[in-house]
Amino acid sequence: MSDARLFETLGLTEYEATALAELLALGRTTAPNLAEATGIPKARIYGVLDSLADQGYLEVIPGRPKEYVPKSPEEILDRAKENRRQAFESFTQELEEEREGFLAEFQPRYESATGDARPAEELFHVVDVGDPSEAETRRLYHEAEEAVYVITKSLEYLEAVEPALADALDRGVHVRVLFYHPNLLDDTERRIQREILTRLETDHPEVELRFATGTSPWRGTFADPSEDYTDGEAIFLVEEPDVPNHMRQAALTENGSFVAGFKRYFDLVWTHESVQSR
């Protein structure tokens, strides 16, 4: 992840990100010196530094003039995590405080509008391929309780979902990945696949890996299928060779029967139509 993306993840403004990055390089300094080094207007620099201090990313040393010292990168990441946790707890508390009034107001309206006839459950809904589909895939990893299964060409999106994958593995979730065999890929896809395989085997050896010897009509990720067809969730793409990824959509389903069907297909390929990854 680039510095810019990380600072954006921390929720920093452009000036805050610029100031913090420069502070980490300078160490202890004053507001005027930092303004000169970064080009942040002097009229704004004190507000920027106060905001960073409030978020716990730096310390203010009293004096004339005051000086500012950044926390270590490790402390900054830990504090960012704690800030997000506290914000979520505050949001949850506020939501619970409003729950009774919200339900009293809108539940009768909903029931009056729909009556006894509830709309049939949609089998699928769709999201665009890219950031939206990657966000849904991360959610599947985070919410998985027992197992996650993946069918993929090269898992080229690993970087986008790796923290969620690591979280699932840490919780004891069983993960199997079925790659397309390298013979089925072009040169670029084979190179990407080799890099991803090395990364998985080095950083996440708990993940089970195999190569499918034939192509699949779909690719995607599904979690926690059940034998009684009641549970599980999946995100997948059907093969559309002539449609570029930026024009495609991924389908999501919480239909337990579909997810159980995906699991049976996966098991058949894993057992009878795949080989060891190395």
Disulfide bonds with the S-S distance in Angstrom:
none
